[in-house]
Structures are given as C-alpha cells and as structure tokens.
Amino acid sequence: MATEADVRAELDRVMHPSFDVSLVTLRMVEAIRVSETRIEVDLVLNCPGCPASETALARARERLRRRFGEIEVSFQLLPKIWSPPWNSWL
C-alpha cells in the first residue's frame, strides 16, 4: 500500500507547466490521505480555472495511477489564495 511519503515523492516529480517547478516545491500540496483503495490530495491552485492547473492535475493523476495502479485518485481543490514560495524567500 502507498504511504503519504510515497505519494508526496511522486507529486514532487510532477512539474507545473507554467513554472517548471514541482507541485510540492510550489507548496500547492496541502494534505495527503491514503487508504487501500483511495488517494486523496488537498491542493491549492495558483489560479482557479487556469488551463495550466488543469494540465498539472491531469499529470499528477496519471503519475499516481502509473505508480500505484488503478487506485481511485481524487483532488480536493481548496478555496485558498495560493502564495508562491518565492514570496517567502525574499
């Protein structure tokens, strides 16, 4: 069975198409819940409705299914305002 760390490691390999930086590095992944039949990921999108975000979600779903098999993968899109990590680096 997958663990939260396994899922986070896979999501760290999914690059956001607008920034070419991983979803984890961009701090878009808020929480991960794993069971035997399901992976749930809470995400904050950089811009709701943005086509690049939809592409990132599709890439993440594909990567998780490829790694963990035909498990149910769901994303909960949180109603938060995303703040890029580089704002805190300044």
Summary of the structure (lengths in Angstrom):
residues: 90
radius of gyration: 12.6
end to end distance: 39.5
largest distance: 41.6
contacts: 246
relative contact order: 0.22
helix: 34%
strand: 24%
